[in-house]
């Protein structure tokens, strides 16, 4: 857990353009703390691996940035900041290559957000697209799946609203500071999301939305999620960019088919042609991601934490099917114990039965057991 005294320097450094995953890593490897990095002179910064241009930018920017004032600004707008070391930082987001060193949050990220699906699409949906986005997002939320989207006009806002109407959770990833709502007509929706989910960004407060920020924002939407569901979008739309990023991050991609005569379906139909999972109902998403029992899994996760036996047994289950007899031999446990523990792990969503007496790890085990 990053202490407040240390966190304010992370927040201050994040104000400086050009500091991302690689350069934060350089700072961490070279300096004992971010406070030391913040106070470092030009010679020390060059020794850490920064070129003269970036060193000059850092030294110049520090003159107008106050770590204490930056921290107070977060508190004023009810924004929390999470470094990639914080336990509350989403485990799935840590899996992506270009993970943000610092994540800003208005609202609350919870354990239930481990099961997220991003729903994205065009800003100009057809009546068909609106209906599909609403029904699918509502169905996901009813199944205790957190709906992730970008608060944009069109499909994004429909997805957020449907999730809230279903009594579920939703996360909105913004391409601006969390003290700004874009588009401005979604201010009320943003407030509801912060109350019953969270607004998320890697841009500091005060950052205005610029076109170049949106593709960067999309990597977080995909990174938070088990899969990305595209409802409608043309070939070069932001929704298709998000789908491409999801593929790069080893996430599942789903697409809703549409009319071959509709511009808004050209991107989704193309994704299906390239191998995306065709979606005709919410069950297609839930079954593909092994999310059909999430409500029961959430209940079990809270009521029955993993035992040493469960954790030990999981070490003998991989992404390739393994027979119960092999698990018994490797673990040294009797068949009765192995069978009962595997049944419990399956109910928790940690393993999945792939055939008679054969099991594989489910994706969720990565976050839970570091596998």
Secondary structure, DSSP 8 states (H G I E B T S, - for coil): ---HHHHHHHHHHTTSTT--HHHHHHHHHHSSSHHHHHH--HHHHHHTT--HHHHHHHHHHHTT--HHHHHHHHHHTT-EEEETTSTTS-TTGGGSTT--SEEEEEE---GGGGSEEEEE--SS--HHHHHHHHHHHHHHHHTT-EEEE---TTHHHHHHHHHHHTT--EEEE-SS-TTS-SSGGGHHHHHHHHHHSEEEESS-TT----HHHHHHHHHHHHHH-SEEEE-S--TTSHHHHHHHHHHHTT-EEEE----TT-GGGHHHHHHHHTT-EE-SSHHHHHHHTT-TTHHHHHHHHHHS---HHHHHHHTT--SS-EEHHHHHHHH---HHHHHHHHHHHHHTTSEEEEETTEEEE-TTHHHHH--
